[in-house]
Every structure is written in C-alpha cells, then in structure tokens.
Amino acid sequence: MKIIIVIAFVAIIASLMSALFFMMRDKGQSRNTVRALTVRVALSACLFIFLLVANYFGWIQSQGVPIDGP
C-alpha cells in the first residue's frame, strides 16, 4: 500500500517539474504546461480518492488524536 502512495507522489512531483520545464522552455507558446498541470491535478485527485477508499475498506488506518471517553 505504501509503495502505491509513494509512486503517486513521485508521479505528481514529476508532472510538476515537467510543467516548470515547459513553462521555462516554451515561454507560454504551447499548451504543454497546461497539460502537465492538468495531469498533476488529476493524479492528486486520484490519490485523494484512493486514500478515502482505502480508509473506508480498512486497508489503511488513520492515526489521529485518540478520543478519550467520559
């Protein structure tokens, strides 16, 4: 499970870096920067949905602050 999350984070960072590269190289003349940022947003949304589903099915456990009973 952890490897999937790490791979998703690496893909998100790689997409962000490619957007920076295209922005510097193309100077806004092509749509490559927009495409790279669209991919980054889509990957981030997919990762968020995956984390919600994994938490729902119990594949991962949340580690929040424990609530003490009365």
C-alpha positions as CSV (number, residue, x, y, z in Angstrom):
1,M,0.0,0.0,0.0
2,K,2.8,2.4,0.9
3,I,4.5,1.8,-2.4
4,I,1.4,2.9,-4.4
5,I,1.3,6.1,-2.4
6,V,5.0,6.8,-2.9
7,I,4.7,6.1,-6.6
8,A,1.7,8.5,-6.8
9,F,3.7,11.3,-5.0
10,V,6.7,10.8,-7.3
11,A,4.4,11.0,-10.4
12,I,2.8,14.2,-9.0
13,I,6.2,15.8,-8.4
14,A,7.5,14.7,-11.9
15,S,4.4,16.2,-13.5
16,L,5.0,19.5,-11.6
17,M,8.7,19.5,-12.7
18,S,7.7,18.9,-16.3
19,A,5.3,21.8,-16.1
20,L,8.1,24.0,-14.8
21,F,10.4,22.8,-17.6
22,F,7.8,23.5,-20.3
23,M,7.0,26.9,-18.8
24,M,10.6,27.9,-18.9
25,R,11.3,26.4,-22.4
26,D,8.2,27.4,-24.3
27,K,7.6,30.8,-22.7
28,G,3.8,30.2,-22.9
29,Q,3.7,29.5,-26.6
30,S,2.4,25.9,-26.3
31,R,-0.2,24.1,-24.2
32,N,2.4,21.7,-22.7
33,T,2.4,23.5,-19.4
34,V,-1.4,23.3,-19.1
35,R,-1.4,19.6,-19.9
36,A,1.3,18.9,-17.4
37,L,-0.6,20.8,-14.7
38,T,-3.8,19.0,-15.7
39,V,-2.1,15.7,-15.2
40,R,-0.8,16.8,-11.8
41,V,-4.3,17.8,-10.6
42,A,-5.8,14.6,-11.9
43,L,-3.1,12.5,-10.2
44,S,-3.7,14.4,-7.0
45,A,-7.5,13.9,-7.1
46,C,-7.0,10.2,-7.9
47,L,-4.6,9.8,-4.9
48,F,-7.1,11.6,-2.6
49,I,-9.9,9.3,-3.7
50,F,-7.7,6.3,-3.4
51,L,-6.9,7.3,0.2
52,L,-10.5,7.8,1.0
53,V,-11.4,4.4,-0.4
54,A,-8.5,2.7,1.3
55,N,-9.5,4.1,4.7
56,Y,-13.2,3.1,4.1
57,F,-12.2,-0.5,3.4
58,G,-9.7,-0.7,6.2
59,W,-6.6,-1.1,4.0
60,I,-5.0,1.8,5.9
61,Q,-5.7,3.2,9.4
62,S,-5.9,6.8,10.3
63,Q,-3.6,7.8,13.1
64,G,-5.5,10.8,14.5
65,V,-5.6,12.0,18.1
66,P,-7.5,9.4,20.2
67,I,-10.7,10.5,21.8
68,D,-11.0,9.6,25.4
69,G,-14.4,8.6,26.6
70,P,-16.3,10.2,29.5
